[in-house]
């Protein structure tokens, strides 16, 4: 029961954060209201839908629980209506919110995969997919290289956060404790990567 509450809370919070981000990206790309709502939905729920399909949790939570699409669409609509105020928000705050959304989804993805008795290593991957899947779908819809493949440490932060959750659970930590630890690690690493320009090695 506690595990389910942890996953649900992280999923819903991450949904709102990523829906706002998706809608903001759509507004900047010049999309109309429908486009804004589509991107808010895809960024907020795309990763979770992919995760659920891969672990056999069908229909996906986003299709079974009305709260997920409602939150995504409401957040997208509000962003569309007050986009000028959102554009005035400091970039550092937006980055912080994005890191929080990434960490929430990484934790929720790993926790849910473990609840479905998925192998620990695959559960780590499910955490990363949950955190990054929506962003990849957003970039594909906008015909650009997915940010997670070129940005400062992003998917790696989600993977590490999910790994902390999995290891914590294997060591017997309560689900809530493992989730908090995973969140802190992912969140801190993502912000540090942005602050100091950390990147994985790549060919110039």
Beta strands, then each sheet from edge to edge (+ up, - down):
end
